[in-house]
Amino acid sequence: MTPSIGDQDVGGEPTYAGDSGVGDGAGPDPVIGAGITLLGIFLMGTGGARDAHYAFDFGVLTAVLGAVIFVLFVALSAMKQRRARQVEGDAVPPSELQEPPAS
C-alpha cells in the first residue's frame, strides 16, 4: 500500500503531526470568538430587516462580545505558545532580536 500525499514528509518534517499536539501549549481556540461574532452579525441582519430594534441591539452586543473573546483567545494562545517555547529552550533571547547598529 502506498502512502497518501498527506503522509509524505516535506524537508525532513512530517506535513501533519496528527492530533498528538492538541492541548500542549496551544491555548484556547479563537474560532469560538469568531463564531460568536458571526452569530451576532446574523442577529443584527435579521433584526434590522424586521425593524426589531431590540433584536438588532442584542446582535450588536453578541458581535462585540464575540470580538472581545476572539482577541482574548488570540492573546492567550500567543502567551501560552511563547511560554512553551521558553520551556523548551527554543526562544530567541531579546538581545538577538535587536537590529544591528548601522555602519
C-alpha positions in Angstrom: 0.0 0.0 0.0 1.4 3.4 -1.0 1.4 6.3 1.4 -1.0 9.2 0.7 0.2 12.7 -0.1 -0.6 13.8 3.5 1.7 11.2 4.9 4.8 12.3 2.9 7.5 14.4 4.5 8.5 17.9 3.4 12.0 18.9 4.2 12.5 16.2 6.7 9.5 17.1 8.8 6.1 15.4 8.6 3.4 17.6 7.0 0.8 16.5 9.5 1.7 15.5 13.0 -1.7 14.2 13.9 -3.7 15.1 17.0 -0.9 14.3 19.4 -0.1 18.1 19.6 -3.5 19.1 20.7 -3.5 20.8 24.0 0.2 21.1 24.7 0.6 24.9 24.8 -1.8 25.8 22.1 -4.3 27.7 24.2 -8.0 28.3 23.6 -9.3 28.3 20.1 -10.0 31.8 18.7 -12.6 30.3 16.3 -15.0 30.3 19.2 -14.9 34.1 19.3 -15.2 34.3 15.6 -18.3 32.1 15.6 -20.0 34.2 18.2 -19.2 37.3 16.2 -20.7 35.8 13.1 -23.8 34.8 15.1 -24.1 38.5 16.3 -23.8 39.8 12.7 -26.5 37.4 11.7 -28.8 38.6 14.5 -28.1 42.2 13.5 -29.1 41.4 9.9 -32.3 39.6 10.8 -33.2 42.1 13.5 -32.5 45.1 11.2 -34.5 43.6 8.3 -37.6 43.1 10.5 -37.3 46.5 12.3 -36.8 44.7 15.6 -34.5 47.1 17.3 -34.1 45.0 20.5 -33.0 42.0 18.4 -30.6 44.3 16.5 -29.2 45.6 19.7 -28.8 42.1 21.1 -26.9 41.2 17.9 -24.6 44.2 18.3 -23.9 43.0 21.9 -23.3 39.5 20.7 -20.9 40.6 17.9 -18.9 42.8 20.2 -18.7 40.1 22.9 -17.5 37.6 20.2 -14.9 40.0 19.0 -13.6 40.6 22.6 -13.5 36.8 23.1 -11.6 36.3 19.8 -8.9 38.9 20.7 -8.6 37.5 24.3 -8.2 33.9 23.0 -5.6 35.0 20.4 -3.6 36.8 23.2 -3.9 33.8 25.5 -2.8 31.4 22.7 0.2 33.6 21.9 1.2 33.8 25.6 0.9 30.0 26.1 2.9 29.3 22.9 5.7 31.8 24.0 5.9 30.1 27.4 6.0 26.7 25.8 8.9 27.8 23.6 10.8 29.2 26.5 10.4 26.0 28.5 11.7 24.0 25.5 14.6 26.4 25.2 13.7 27.4 21.6 13.1 31.0 22.5 15.3 33.6 21.0 16.8 35.9 23.6 15.7 39.6 23.3 19.3 40.7 22.7 19.3 38.8 19.4 16.0 40.4 18.3 17.5 43.9 18.1 18.7 45.2 14.8 22.5 45.6 14.4 23.8 49.1 14.5 24.0 50.9 11.2 27.5 51.3 9.9 
